[in-house]
Amino acid sequence: ARLWPFAIEYLACTLVIAVSVGSFIWAGGKIRTHISHDIRRDGFENLQRLSFSFYDHRPVGWLMARMTSDCERLANILAWGFLDCVWGATMMLGIALAMLAMNAKLALLALVVIPVLGWVSAKFQKRILKSAREVRRTNSRITASYNESIMGVLTSKAFVREQENLTDFRQLTDGMYGASVQNQTQAAIYVPIVLTLASLATGLTLAVGGFDLFSGVISVGTLVAFMAYSRHFFDPIEQLGRWFAEMQMAQASAERIISLIDAVPGPEADIPYLLR
């Protein structure tokens, strides 16, 4: 009979967690769908207003890449990336406050790597963003080349340009391969650095906490709790570290989509349709 209150509390906690996870997934899906819809709507509306000169210098594939793959990547990161950032920040803030309340010295030792992590992230942000821009730029050129080759297949066959088209397309895909490998290599280097810094902070906390334990300053329970807290504190950082490269790719996509949405019609847009 004494176990019933604990069973009810356990059931209540399970239901709260289940509802929270379900709400998280539902909110992420809804945000992603609405963002994607609004971006595509605004982009298409602006495409209707742009003048003929805008389309003279921009292939159809160039526009399609922005309205499809760029839009999809941006919507994904804005939805799930935003929710993960909120979850991670809340988790880290709560754990940091708990550690500071339990033992300020050990808490500061666990948090000392945060400035170093910020400096490393700033350095990698510039490099990953540069390669991400190149990936998205090359992707647009590939889409444009593919669209023009299919739409102009009769002209290509009439002038026997199949081999030249294939050579041009191969050069674009080789450029895409090189930029993608560079981007993924930079991301692959960044994530282990985050993991290493997290491990160093945990190890430093364990070392100093062990000396305090032998000196009788803290109890075994406090040290064990700190080890668990420090491990969970860096879990969101590791997760966000894996999102970091995707965030840079999404920023490159956002820059391309915004340039399309903010494009201003030329002077000939005011000329009556029949006179164009």
Disulfide bonds with the S-S distance in Angstrom:
none
